[in-house]
Each structure stands twice: as C-alpha cells, then as structure tokens.
C-alpha cells in the first residue's frame, strides 16, 4: 500500500527563512558594504600623513604576490616536515629546492606578476635543528626580486600537527617557577601595526640591451621582448648514457632459493685440510730449534789486509793503472776556394762575363765598321717643298765586359793524428804508469770475527728432525684419508649482472664510461635573445594599521612589514 506523506509544513518554511537570514548576516560581517568602507577610510585618513616609498623599483602588485608565494611555501614546508623528515642532531640541515617540492606535488608552481614561474633552483626551504627547536628558512626568487623569512618551529602543546610555528619569543630551557595569581595576569602586548601600500600611477622603463644569443628558449612577456633566428650547425658527436639493465643469476653450481629470491643455495660436502700434529726428535748431540736439529762448531781462516792504490800528481786511477792525458794544439791549415755563378768565368778572385747588345739606330750618313749591319736606306722629304734627305738604318752591335767578386769557400784541414776543432788542430795522447800500493787494516770475510791476523766464525750443522705425524679434525667433521669432511648447504647472495645497451645500432658503446656515441648530421638550431624592461611605480602611499580588511578593500596591498608601537 503506497502512502504520500509529503505534506506542506509551515514550520519548515519558518526554519528555512531563518537559515537564509543568518547566512546573509554572516556575509555582511565578512564583506563590508561600500558605506562602511567610506566611513572607515575617512576615520583612518584623518590626521594621517602620507609617506613616500623609498623603494621605487617594486610595485605593490609584485609585493602582494611575492608575500603570498613565500607564505604558501612556508605552510607547505610545515606540513611536509613530519618527525621522520626532521634533522636529528643539532646543526643538521635538510633542504628542499622548489624543483623538488614541485616534483613531490607539495605546492603548485608559484608565478610572478608577469605569469613566469619563480626560479626553481634558487628558491628553496631549509630546516636546521637548533638546541630546543627548529629554524625554517624560506627563500624565494621571482624575477629580479629575492628575499627570505626565518620561522621558529617546535613541538609545542598547542601544535595540531608534528610541529608548528612558535607564538612566543621566550628562549632558553629553564622551567619557570609557578607564578602567583597576580603574576598570572596576562601582560598586555604592545600594539602591532601592519604596513600597507597603495600605488597611484606608474610607467615602464626603457628596454635594456639585447642579451647574447643562446639556445635556451625564451618566452615574450610584457616585461620581456624576445627575438630568434635559425642557424644550421655542422655535424657533431652525440654522446648519451647507455641504458643499464640488471639480470640476476646464481654462481655456477648454485640454484635459486625457493624461500628467498635474493639467495642462491648449493647442497654439497665441505672438505677442509685436517690439522696436522707433528712430533719432532733429533739424534744424540743435536738440539731441536726452529724446525731443525742443530750442532755448532768454530772455523778459523787468515785475515786479509785492505790495499789501496795512489797515483802521481796529474794522473787518474783506472783499475790498476794510472792515466794522464796530454793535449797538443796547432793552427789548422786554411784552404780558400773561389767560384762563380753560371755564365761567369773566374779570373783570379774576380768573376767576368761578356754581354753583347744589338740596338737599331738611324743615321743621315752612311756608317762603316764590323759592328754596323745595314738594315734599310730611305730617302724622303720632311715637308712639302723641303729637300730630300737619305736615312741609313743599322743594327749596331756593342760588347761590354761585366765583373764582380768571386764567391769564397773557406775550409780548414789538419795533419794526420790531429782532430779539427774549429780553426785549430788538437791531438790527445795518454800516458800510463803503475800506481803505488798502500796497505790498510786487517779485515775478515762477512760473518767472521777478527783476532789478530786470524778470522773465526761459528758454524752450525743442521739435520732434518725425525717427524711423527697424526691428523685431527674440528668438531662436526669426520677424518677421511687425511682430510676433514662435513655435509652442508652453502648460501650465497644472488648475483646481479649489469648490461648496458644503446638505443640502436647507429650508436657505438664505450665500456670505459658506459656511454653511447653517434655522428649527428648538421641540424637547424633556433637561437634566442631577449631584452627586458622594469615597471617603475608612481607615487606610493603608505599606511600603518592594526586591521587589514578596510585597506584591502580600498586597493592597498600588504607589504609584510610589522611595526611594534611602544607602550606608555
């Protein structure tokens, strides 16, 4: 049987209306109205002087975004550094770069006001163990702006997680005594005001110089202008790391363990050498020492005298002969040879040659002689109405003798038995003479003692001792034919064999550094360069206040600076 119980209820309508009214009231408390904002603005501006910012290089937008980003990194770090991740000893430090935090998905990539990701290498968090707490350093670099904050962390009673931010400035480990009721009254804290700034107008600076061309890809933004060009680069040798793979095998004779995949086993007998127990004995008159039977006696021989040899002055001892070298020097014979280049004939110290020249000359009269050879005769008038003149043309031969000094070649020669040394001849002769003997002290062969002119030495006769042998094994072993045998299961770690491969046959593998190389043909590479500009803020108004929502609604931005006002 179906029954419809969905009846209209006036009580439900009243409850819903009250819920909506309560929700609207909460919104009005959280978000002030325009009239409320104007009233607060008039109250705050009354009697307040406007300060001018000393830092003209950062904008209010940049400061607000930068503060938000560094706060985000701080909060993510506090959540990440649980007890197992904290440094244990005083002075130890654990560091995470922004790149590592992004890889661990601890934060999303922080962006500056231009939409560019902050520097992932120079931005980092670093926690250091102090005596009783931890010091967290949060360093952030976005564009040209870089700053850091220090946060004191510890395991305090009011922490909701493993560690949290300290809310007191008390230092030291001394436990305070129980205060009296009057002392338990809270000490009023000095008022703290937070600094805000408001930007009125601003402008962009001039563009900087272009950077050098680079292969690093650049992206244009409002503060960065980018140009690129494609270049064709020649062939090169490409080097990459070889791919490493590991296969696991057992040593020869071993098989994988059924219970432990990292072990190899072999069931076999263990054979070790039995312990040999020897007993030594010596013949009569001998004493056992150092594995031998020994008996001593004394031997004497004649001593010898030391003999030295001396040579007369100017001689040098060589073996048993004294040598002296005599040097004779005479002038070498000078030989001069004269020569001429091709075409010249030598005459004493002069080179001569005859040069014959034929020139064509014209005369107004006939010429005679062996050096004149007639070529033509021409009779002509120099002008109209002028007399005729006869011209004789001859080939005239002239002979000239040219001379120049002959070239000289100077050499030197020596007589037989002499050796040429520059411009002199040298002859060296050796003179020999027997040396003189000088007798010294008596001495003995090695190991002998000198006694007058006799040398004596103790000698020891050694014999191999008689040996009786028996064998012994450790507990658990059985003696079998002079060896100790025990059955056992041998266990070894499985062996990981490394193998390196290249992406294809086009690469050549190099064992020494585990790399692969190949020749790469020329490719087109894109190069980038960029120039930047900076947004210069206009006039900035600064305000100090203990509250923030009214200033934020007016367009102010929180700078992060705090100012503690002294109490009277």
Steps between C-alpha positions, in 0.01 A plus 500: 500500500650841397455805723604856402639672813640809322273756670556876508643618837496864604764425768747392228454827312575701816821301563619547142437875512698533825790301349517730194491812720783366715710425188448857366597647838825301500583623148445863607741453790768346278466743209445864603265720302609800298373748759686316774820513297465875441443564869808300599706673230409844633584390853839359401602792281414759764822644641721256307796610289568321172845343484698453177665161426881499484499190273390618156588173324222270627129532444223435749375215285844339510524529880155349557564205267850448642369494859224258406748266328747497790213435746383207286851347503520545878167328567578212262839450670348480849259230380779306325757494783350227718711339774669237272605779259646737761879523560603305810824661623564863591634687199367244246312646205243364255448698181234483227520707182183627334568252218494210751183636665327513160614143426351385835176694421531697825407830330390624162749706300510856644476777236613863505288792381602428138380140514855355505591210730731599786859373494475127589870468596564818701161473675516250788403412858761396756437375855782487758500328842566747781550416868126482587316585178536518123579803279320496164646724228270569202689661209308615190635648175244624245643701210738763639346488850652265762447487877462250785326459836605307814234305693549341844335155517464249781285231661288728718189412703279702267624327181236312305762316292853368565648853515358849470609863503606647831272770645741617771841664509610327824838326464701268723413172671449622859159396640334804659370476855127501563389862485270657753146598415613857441782381278256278306324809369584531128746775418346728238685460170616812320277584205628375163419682179541356152631707211294538183574682174281645225625569145369807319669507156793327333694458175732257320875566486702501174597165350835357608772391257448174314641190667744265325353241263423174682329168430291539816139561398361831614134607515390856442305678775402858569840555663706287259540534123635195315660454155616176342694381196558156353856386442624187327774336702747240373530139592597399849555196717194435716574333834231349721504269800454133416184333632578289803318173566564247774439125478538275799674160476652249739868396503592176328372201695241707692120517451250770610359454848130411514447706818719805433517643147819692588696184596661209313564161665718193434486171691848349518777375721746733658853362497778666697855401565540300820708654771845342495658432837874431463748379760870563433808312639880551440808268509736499800707820523252711297248748639157567339450869415287672236392174334859368466750291699808719558862442628766778488881521441758784448707560180809729465661653185782752436402865509560726199633856479339789323703623197450840333675646195631856451613681185756780444374856474313560178412132450162332541459143633312262269502143627864422577651760258559877539406706194592858399376662179717756309338736245698663212340788303624652167341732246305327223591550132263751336382412143310762295311404183358761257193435283269691262134456414398363164588728201808652668867405452739523797810718465696483823257621767263664247211358295457652147261458206454673159156650418416575130212749429344569155308830460333637184613856414433740207768738358493773227832374366643160420691320780782243475647245732449136603251598768265676246256280299288690242129435529340756258565823306212750475496832308210732596405864549414625839240752358343624176756696303785391727816331374521123502716329762636143493477299830719189568367253761750258662499225769783620722682233705674604829706273727541560882699306760339470850698402813419417865690343791518119499324299776736358762477165685739476798585158651759382750703176505729326749803276476473126566439420869331836573127573529348824368335713768377824344814666350757301701626140493503301828684174583446317833754242627471271807789432740483189726691411819440233767339627826657476848353251750396617848418232758224561755343310792441127518142387423297177496239355265139573581386322814854441640651657811860647481751372758848631415565378148246215525126496431262261677130416458258264672330253264192291578429158351129453428310178447137439429334365814310173514128573466202300622167630356137461602186684371220671693158652392276760659172402661238402240758383243598141425859399418509330159842413350677796656216750428213634710155464333159646600171519306342850483276740304691799364303824459611799292341825388359492150726680252373804313667528160492844343445536129524824304327552166471785250173620340588356158782360287581854390668557840841370608527379861804606709571267791733737690235764576178307413393744227366473145621726220393562142567751226216749457458692179459873498165623631316827518522652847293792620684764702328754723587836642297734716488838664303605804342801655382577853172642614575817696232577753362847536431669828426251780296570809594311818267424792545331838199338663408218734229373268510409134159440343411867464833585326487195275158606381645843409773355273787484753740204506666343803882543491577246775678759721395521865539793736470460878396819675650556841254508791496791735 
